[in-house]
Amino acid sequence: MSASEDLDKRRTAAVARGVSSVITSYVDHAGGGTLTDVDGREWIDFAAGIAVTSVGNSAPRVVEAVRRQAELFTHTCFMVAPYESYVAVCEQLNTLTPGLFDKRSALFNSGAEAVENAVKVARKATGRQAIVVFDHAYHGRTNLTMALTAKNLPYKDGFGPFAGEIYRAPVSYPFYDGRTGPQAAARAIDLIEKQVGGANVAALLVEPIQGEGGFVVPAPGFLAELSEWAHTNGAVFIADEIQTGFCRTGDWFASSYEGIEPDLVTTAKGIAGGLPLSGLTGRAELMDAVHVGGLGGTYGGNPIACAAALAAIETMRELNLAAEALRIGETMKPARRAASALALPTAAICGFGPVKTIPHVALRSASDCTALALVRTSQS
Ligand SMILES: Cc1ncc(COP(=O)(O)O)c(C=O)c1O
């Protein structure tokens, strides 16, 4: 029996069935874009811990920052005894997120927690309750974020009842709906105004590029129209950049591609080189609408996670990982040419940097897939 098989037996007896894994090999160490399992096999790490280890696994600067901080202190709880690194991460978030207006940030542990807090802030600041989310959205697995997430299996099935005052609108999915961004936004706004009422909407919550089960890239203008509608209707525009943030799309944040400046931005995943940290950043007047003590948690902005985040952000800046993401995206261009050669709709292949989508339905047959692969190989 291999070491992984042995571990899998122990896992079956000890770990809840609901927690699943993609591979059955167990990791021994990782770095340089690969995972090495306990049997010495090396795997190319395309998943990066679900879009987390953008600066690499055990990136040297992150490891050193974590080691140094762990020697100084591991935890005080920022709500009890504050420390500089929490403030420094908030300063970075306020600077890096789109928009030059006065901002404030707060730190949490997971993406779902950041989204929950975005909803809290939007409701408190507007005095309204309705939150509008979109088809295909993914925002997490807590009770509120399950309500915000679209897909039933595996995320929601049997876990209800879910939080109330959540409304779902159609997203822009140009490959399927054939609508321009403004047309898709008009359809969503019509539904919101009819079924919710503009004056009841606390926030529109949207991922600039949806990332659950394949990327959904909205048509140009969709996000800008929604953001404009939110502003004229007194609602908060929240961009969930948990997956798209921190250089993944070739810019620090994907909202920049649409020229939008969200009122609130949620971040997590790539922010801290693999340590659990998330952030909520937004207009000072919205963030500070919350009463003193209204935001926080025992571990949110843990000092080791903050040290890791500062090191990860420094690494992204120094190595210009946004430009690197664009470069990786460029390597996918031949796929577009191949699609065109195959008379597939090239509009189907879209996205920013390496965050690109090639719908399976665009590939009508196995021979189309082979042709794409061949063109890719011959042009690389
Ligand atoms: C867009 C988006 N929002 C929220 C989340 C939830 O983050 P977490 O798993 O850290 O709670 C995710 C995670 O995949 C995500 O992609």
The ligand as an SDF file (V2000), in Angstrom:
LIG
                    3D

 16 16  0  0  0  0  0  0  0  0999 V2000
  -15.7960   35.1250   -5.5720 C   0  0  0  0  0  0  0  0  0  0  0  0
  -15.6710   34.3860   -4.2750 C   0  0  0  0  0  0  0  0  0  0  0  0
  -16.2780   34.8720   -3.1790 N   0  0  0  0  0  0  0  0  0  0  0  0
  -16.1990   34.2520   -2.0020 C   0  0  0  0  0  0  0  0  0  0  0  0
  -15.5060   33.0700   -1.8540 C   0  0  0  0  0  0  0  0  0  0  0  0
  -15.4410   32.3810   -0.5090 C   0  0  0  0  0  0  0  0  0  0  0  0
  -14.1390   32.4340    0.0040 O   0  0  0  0  0  0  0  0  0  0  0  0
  -13.7190   31.4180    1.1590 P   0  0  0  0  0  0  0  0  0  0  0  0
  -13.7030   30.0480    0.5740 O   0  0  0  0  0  0  0  0  0  0  0  0
  -12.3530   31.9020    1.5810 O   0  0  0  0  0  0  0  0  0  0  0  0
  -14.7280   31.5680    2.2440 O   0  0  0  0  0  0  0  0  0  0  0  0
  -14.8590   32.5230   -2.9640 C   0  0  0  0  0  0  0  0  0  0  0  0
  -14.1300   31.2440   -2.8610 C   0  0  0  0  0  0  0  0  0  0  0  0
  -13.9170   30.5160   -3.7910 O   0  0  0  0  0  0  0  0  0  0  0  0
  -14.9320   33.1940   -4.2200 C   0  0  0  0  0  0  0  0  0  0  0  0
  -14.3520   32.7140   -5.3140 O   0  0  0  0  0  0  0  0  0  0  0  0
  1  2  1  0
  2  3  1  0
  2 15  2  0
  3  4  2  0
  4  5  1  0
  5  6  1  0
  5 12  2  0
  6  7  1  0
  7  8  1  0
  8  9  2  0
  8 10  1  0
  8 11  1  0
 12 13  1  0
 12 15  1  0
 13 14  2  0
 15 16  1  0
M  END
$$$$
